[in-house]
Amino acid sequence: MRKIILLQLLLAAFMAQSFGIIQDNSKNPFQLERIAPVKLTKVVDGTWLADFGKDAFGTLELKYMASKPETLVIALGETLLNGRIDPKPGGTIRYQEVKLEVSPSQGSYTLKLPADKRNTSGAAILLPDTFGVITPFRYVEIRNAAQPVTTADLRQKAYFWRFDESQSSFTSSDSILNQVWELCKYTMKATSFAGLYIDGDRERIPYEADAYINQLGHYCTDQEYELAQRTIVHFMSHPTWPTEWLLHTALMMYQDYYYSGDLTLLKKYYGPLRNKTLVDLAREDGLISTTSGKVTDELMQKLGFTDSKQRLRDIVDWPPGQKDTGWKLARPEGERDGHEMMPINTVVNCFFYENMRFMAEIADVLNQPDKAYFEAMAAKVKASINQKLLDPVKGIYVDGEGSSHSSIHSNMLALAFGIVPADRIKSVTDFVKSRGMACSVYGAQFLMDGLYNYGETQYALDLMRSTSERSWWNMIRFGSTIAMEAWDMKYKPNSDLNHAWGAVPANIIPRQLWGIQPKTPGFGTVLIYPRMGDLKFSTIKTPTPKGSVKGDYKKISDALTAYSIEIPTGMAGEFKVDGAAKKVVLLNGKSVTLTDDILKLKAGINKIEIKLK
């Protein structure tokens, strides 16, 4: 049984001082769990193997009554090999081995681990001293034990940011999809230990792209907004070098506003955020390039870089091909699908368009005078992308100005951000589907968003529950209990087993499969647009600032589906029904006529039946 003990530390003051934002002192942000093993095995005399069920960041607590001084050897690890902890797991999969001196005068011990220099110095996020050194582990081996060891003697001392598991749930008729959800939901909890969204244990550094995916997943699994806001504040003065990563800053700000309804960060950082959209790089047609000579020392300072000599570099996806990294990757093209890196990069400019679109809306909300400017820029960038980066013969996007190559990335980003003209939707979606999962776990966020945005919902569902090597199921098959940094270790040789950017379904299942998103900031109105594919049933619970939205779905026949939607007090609902004119829609037993395929819902329980005419 897991016993949760809230740490009585001065962490609130620590975090407020570190990140310069208002701290909610009403509840402690960190929690400590002492987790019992789910299995304990005597391997040989004197050697015990404990399995705690899931990977978590922490250390080991041990009760051991020695009859004389002994030296125990204790190993902590994330993976097994032939029934024992793998001492050479490869990549950045963790293994620690520590000698512990025990004596008859002491019965309880907390393992003191050696620090990893890379993730405890430099740009890494430092933990409070009270945590000690922690590492991710699932398994523990105790060797040279003269006394027997029981499950009562062992606890995984695991640290997390506060996380209320009761805030969200999901089940469906597909057992693989259910397990993928559980993997991704737990990832939101397990990777929160640093008090900021970080990229994983190897570096423990916040990166904007990682944080964006982490943010969306966190919003969909817990009623928690402070951790994302802390991370956004961090990025104001600690940006990272990839061009597209920087362009995620506005995406994070926008989602924070829509999910939380809080304008604080937008008001405080509107000016710096404007700089981070890279609008200063735009040429006459609106397109941007980091190689045009406009990236100067002065610009880098405006972007928040302390080293003005630092320069932005387009990334598209990671890792790139073997010729760029020197790694012996499983795919010569890496995770970029062979993307041709051009000065005017299609992926970069798709992100830039989305930044301009968001900034126009943000400027409007804040009554800023440059609303019209951003609206005009968004229109100009979109037009230029479709005029100059869309192959008129093939009907798909090329990788950049002067390129003849088309990657999945150039096309899925255009789908994700609504750039594709109506007469090119089929050619672009057909091309994207022909590439399969040709992007990394990071790119999957925009692939899935693009597929759902343009009606390829069954294909998107099939990708989420795929059992191929490039799938979330493969992470489970590998043995990881937290989302991995890559689809498989061979696709990124230094990968780790604790990367939140690999947990895309944590947000795609609620936001796209069930289609639950804020239509107005803070969920004044919630939009519910389910696209269930061939699922026979599903239930969901997803948090909002006003309380949880709950849904229940049953496919009764090919011609009849039923939903029960529960909306919290103080919230209005809109339920979208595709092709409502060809269907009979009943709300609480009464036939209703829909306007623009939208069924208006009220707070409370709404019973919906949809029949084909």
Secondary structure as the mmCIF struct_conf table of DSSP 4:
data_model
#
loop_
_struct_conf.conf_type_id
_struct_conf.id
_struct_conf.beg_label_comp_id
_struct_conf.beg_label_asym_id
_struct_conf.beg_label_seq_id
_struct_conf.end_label_comp_id
_struct_conf.end_label_asym_id
_struct_conf.end_label_seq_id
STRN STRN1 LYS A 3 LEU A 6
BEND BEND1 LEU A 9 LEU A 10
HELX_RH_AL_P HELX_RH_AL_P1 LEU A 11 PHE A 19
BEND BEND2 ILE A 21 ILE A 21
TURN_TY1_P TURN_TY1_P1 ASN A 25 SER A 26
BEND BEND3 LYS A 27 LYS A 27
BEND BEND4 PRO A 29 PRO A 29
STRN STRN2 PHE A 30 ILE A 35
BEND BEND5 VAL A 38 VAL A 38
STRN STRN3 LYS A 39 VAL A 44
TURN_TY1_P TURN_TY1_P2 ASP A 45 GLY A 46
STRN STRN4 THR A 47 LYS A 63
BEND BEND6 SER A 67 LYS A 68
STRN STRN5 GLU A 70 GLY A 77
BEND BEND7 GLU A 78 GLU A 78
STRN STRN6 LEU A 80 LEU A 81
TURN_TY1_P TURN_TY1_P3 ASN A 82 GLY A 83
STRN STRN7 ARG A 84 ILE A 85
BEND BEND8 PRO A 87 PRO A 87
TURN_TY1_P TURN_TY1_P4 GLY A 91 THR A 92
STRN STRN8 TYR A 95 VAL A 102
TURN_TY1_P TURN_TY1_P5 PRO A 104 SER A 105
STRN STRN9 SER A 108 THR A 110
HELX_LH_PP_P HELX_LH_PP_P1 LEU A 111 ASP A 116
TURN_TY1_P TURN_TY1_P6 LYS A 117 LYS A 117
HELX_RH_3T_P HELX_RH_3T_P1 ARG A 118 THR A 120
BEND BEND9 SER A 121 SER A 121
TURN_TY1_P TURN_TY1_P7 GLY A 122 ALA A 123
BEND BEND10 ALA A 124 ALA A 124
HELX_LH_PP_P HELX_LH_PP_P2 ILE A 125 PRO A 128
HELX_RH_3T_P HELX_RH_3T_P2 ASP A 129 PHE A 131
BEND BEND11 VAL A 133 VAL A 133
STRN STRN10 THR A 135 ARG A 143
BEND BEND12 ASN A 144 ASN A 144
BEND BEND13 ALA A 146 GLN A 147
HELX_RH_3T_P HELX_RH_3T_P3 THR A 151 ASP A 153
STRN STRN11 LEU A 154 TRP A 161
HELX_RH_3T_P HELX_RH_3T_P4 GLU A 165 GLN A 167
STRN STRN12 SER A 169 SER A 172
BEND BEND14 SER A 173 SER A 173
HELX_RH_AL_P HELX_RH_AL_P2 SER A 175 ALA A 190
TURN_TY1_P TURN_TY1_P8 THR A 191 ALA A 194
BEND BEND15 GLY A 195 LEU A 196
BEND BEND16 ASP A 199 ASP A 199
TURN_TY1_P TURN_TY1_P9 ASP A 201 GLU A 203
HELX_RH_AL_P HELX_RH_AL_P3 GLU A 208 THR A 221
BEND BEND17 ASP A 222 GLN A 223
HELX_RH_AL_P HELX_RH_AL_P4 GLU A 226 SER A 237
BEND BEND18 TRP A 241 TRP A 241
STRN STRN13 PRO A 242 PRO A 242
HELX_RH_AL_P HELX_RH_AL_P5 THR A 243 LEU A 246
TURN_TY1_P TURN_TY1_P10 LEU A 247 LEU A 247
HELX_RH_AL_P HELX_RH_AL_P6 HIS A 248 SER A 260
HELX_RH_AL_P HELX_RH_AL_P7 THR A 264 LYS A 276
TURN_TY1_P TURN_TY1_P11 THR A 277 LEU A 278
HELX_RH_3T_P HELX_RH_3T_P5 VAL A 279 LEU A 281
TURN_TY1_P TURN_TY1_P12 GLU A 284 ASP A 285
BEND BEND19 GLY A 286 GLY A 286
TURN_TY1_P TURN_TY1_P13 THR A 290 THR A 291
BEND BEND20 SER A 292 GLY A 293
HELX_RH_AL_P HELX_RH_AL_P8 ASP A 297 LYS A 302
TURN_TY1_P TURN_TY1_P14 LEU A 303 GLY A 304
BEND BEND21 THR A 306 ASP A 307
TURN_TY1_P TURN_TY1_P15 SER A 308 LYS A 309
STRN STRN14 ARG A 313 ARG A 313
BEND BEND22 VAL A 316 PRO A 319
HELX_RH_AL_P HELX_RH_AL_P9 GLN A 322 THR A 325
BEND BEND23 ALA A 330 ARG A 331
TURN_TY1_P TURN_TY1_P16 PRO A 332 GLY A 338
BEND BEND24 PRO A 343 ILE A 344
STRN STRN15 ASN A 345 ASN A 345
HELX_RH_AL_P HELX_RH_AL_P10 THR A 346 VAL A 365
TURN_TY1_P TURN_TY1_P17 LEU A 366 ASN A 367
TURN_TY1_P TURN_TY1_P18 PRO A 369 ASP A 370
HELX_RH_AL_P HELX_RH_AL_P11 LYS A 371 LYS A 388
BEND BEND25 LEU A 389 LEU A 389
STRN STRN16 LEU A 390 LEU A 390
TURN_TY1_P TURN_TY1_P19 PRO A 392 LYS A 394
BEND BEND26 ILE A 396 ILE A 396
STRN STRN17 TYR A 397 TYR A 397
BEND BEND27 ASP A 399 ASP A 399
STRN STRN18 GLY A 400 GLY A 400
TURN_TY1_P TURN_TY1_P20 GLU A 401 GLY A 402
HELX_RH_AL_P HELX_RH_AL_P12 ILE A 408 ALA A 416
TURN_TY1_P TURN_TY1_P21 PHE A 417 GLY A 418
BEND BEND28 VAL A 420 VAL A 420
HELX_RH_3T_P HELX_RH_3T_P6 ALA A 422 ARG A 424
HELX_RH_AL_P HELX_RH_AL_P13 ILE A 425 SER A 434
TURN_TY1_P TURN_TY1_P22 ARG A 435 ARG A 435
BEND BEND29 MET A 437 MET A 437
BEND BEND30 CYS A 439 CYS A 439
TURN_TY1_P TURN_TY1_P23 VAL A 441 GLY A 443
HELX_RH_AL_P HELX_RH_AL_P14 ALA A 444 ASN A 453
TURN_TY1_P TURN_TY1_P24 TYR A 454 GLY A 455
HELX_RH_AL_P HELX_RH_AL_P15 THR A 457 MET A 464
TURN_TY1_P TURN_TY1_P25 ARG A 465 ARG A 465
BEND BEND31 SER A 468 SER A 471
HELX_RH_AL_P HELX_RH_AL_P16 TRP A 472 PHE A 478
TURN_TY1_P TURN_TY1_P26 GLY A 479 GLY A 479
BEND BEND32 THR A 481 ILE A 482
BEND BEND33 GLU A 485 ASP A 488
HELX_RH_3T_P HELX_RH_3T_P7 MET A 489 TYR A 491
BEND BEND34 LYS A 492 LYS A 492
TURN_TY1_P TURN_TY1_P27 PRO A 493 ASN A 494
BEND BEND35 LEU A 497 LEU A 497
HELX_RH_3T_P HELX_RH_3T_P8 ALA A 500 GLY A 502
TURN_TY1_P TURN_TY1_P28 VAL A 504 VAL A 504
HELX_RH_AL_P HELX_RH_AL_P17 PRO A 505 ILE A 508
HELX_RH_PI_P HELX_RH_PI_P1 ILE A 509 LEU A 513
BEND BEND36 TRP A 514 TRP A 514
STRN STRN19 ILE A 516 PRO A 518
BEND BEND37 LYS A 519 THR A 520
HELX_RH_3T_P HELX_RH_3T_P9 PRO A 521 PHE A 523
BEND BEND38 GLY A 524 GLY A 524
STRN STRN20 THR A 525 ILE A 528
TURN_TY1_P TURN_TY1_P29 GLY A 533 ASP A 534
BEND BEND39 LYS A 536 LYS A 536
STRN STRN21 PHE A 537 THR A 542
TURN_TY1_P TURN_TY1_P30 PRO A 545 LYS A 546
STRN STRN22 VAL A 549 SER A 557
TURN_TY1_P TURN_TY1_P31 ASP A 558 ALA A 559
STRN STRN23 LEU A 560 ILE A 567
TURN_TY1_P TURN_TY1_P32 THR A 569 GLY A 570
STRN STRN24 ALA A 572 LYS A 576
TURN_TY1_P TURN_TY1_P33 ASP A 578 GLY A 579
HELX_RH_3T_P HELX_RH_3T_P10 ALA A 580 LYS A 582
STRN STRN25 LYS A 583 LEU A 587
TURN_TY1_P TURN_TY1_P34 ASN A 588 GLY A 589
STRN STRN26 LYS A 590 VAL A 592
STRN STRN27 THR A 595 THR A 595
TURN_TY1_P TURN_TY1_P35 ASP A 596 ASP A 597
STRN STRN28 ILE A 598 LEU A 601
BEND BEND40 ALA A 603 ALA A 603
STRN STRN29 GLY A 604 LEU A 612
#
